[in-house]
Amino acid sequence: MKKLLSILCVAVITLTAASCKKETVVTPGTQTIFTKATNWKTTDGGRTYTADVSVPEIDDHFDSNGTVSVSDDIGNGEYEQLPSVYDGITYRSTYTGGHVYIDAQNSDGTGTITVPPTLNLKIVLIY
């Protein structure tokens, strides 16, 4: 009986140890860049304006393995993440190697807009 009980205990311990799963949690790294969107250009007669913000930290490796969060400083130390609407203008962001692009257009998608103001941006690169 002791032999059977010993074998049973060893089996339970072996099964318990085998069912333990090692899990690796990797906390992403971040880098924050404060910059401005100032060089607004349009190619469609003023319906959409785009600002090209140089971010050389977005290299090919980052472009494939990271992500970008873009926020606009709305004053008083408050930031609002893009896409967002301010005063009837929709702002959104896209990115690719070395650049973040900020687009601005009328929130209903029709009509032209005036050249957008300078935006104070907080760009967070998340690895």
N, C-alpha and C positions, 0 to 999 in steps of 0.2 A: 504494500500500500504506500509506503514511504517513497519507493521508487516511482510509482505512478504519479504521486503528488509532486515529486521533484521534477519529473519530465513535464508535467503540466505547467508548473511555475516557469521553467526554462522556456517553454513554448510561448507563454503569455508575455514574458519579458522580451523575447526575440520579436514577436509580432508587434509589440508596442514600440520597440526601438526602430523597427523597419518602417513603421507607419509615420515616424517623425519626418517632417519635411523641412529642409533647410531653405530659407527664403532670404534673398538679398534685396534690400530696399536701397535704392540709390536716390539721394536727394538731389534735385537739379541745382545747378549753379546758375547764378544770374549776374548780369552786368547791366547797370543803369546808365543811360546816356541822356543828358539834357541838351537840347538843341532847338533850332527854330526852323519853321517852314516859311520861306520868304520868296523864293523864286517861282511864283505862280505863272504858268503858261497855259494857253488854250489852243486847241487845234480845231475846234468846232464852233467858232464864232462867239464864244462866251457861255455856252451851255454847261461846259465842264472845264474846271481849272485843275491843273496838277502841279504839285510841288515835288521836286526830286531832292530828297535829303540824303546826302552821302553818309553811309555807315560802313566804313571799311571792315569793321569787325564781323560783318556777315560775309564770311568766305564760303567756298564750296562745301566744306565739311559742315559748317553751321547751317547752311541752307538746307542740307539733307537731314540734319539731326537735331536741329533746334527749332525754336519758334520765337515770334516777336509779338510783344504787346505794346501798343502805342496809345498814349493818353495826352489830352490837351489840358494845359493849365487854364482853368476857368476863373482863377483869382482866389485870394485868401488862402493859398496853400492847398486848394482843392483841385483834383484832376478827374477828368471824365474820360473813360476809355472809348476809343473809336471802334466801331462806327457810332456816330452821334449826330444830333440835329441841333444847330444853334441859329436862332433868328431866321428860321425857314431855309437854312442851307444845310445839306447833308454832307458830312465829312466821313471819309473812310480811308483805310490804309491797306496797302499791299507791300510785299517786299520780295526782293530777289538779291542775288549776290552783290553786296556792296551798296545797296540802295533801299530806302523806304520811300514809297510814293504815297502822297496824300492827295486824294481827289476831293473836290468840292463841286456840288451842283445843287440846283433848286430841289427842295425836298419832295416836290410833286413830280420831278423829272421833266418839267416843261419850262420853256422860257430861258432867258439868259440871266446871268448874275453879274454883279460887279466883281472886280478882282478881290479875292478874300484878303482879310488882314493877316498880318504875321501871326503864326501860331507858335506858342511856346510849348514844345513837346517834351514828354518824358517817354523814352523808348527803352523798354526792358527786354534784353536778350535772355532767353531761358534755354539752358543747355540740358 
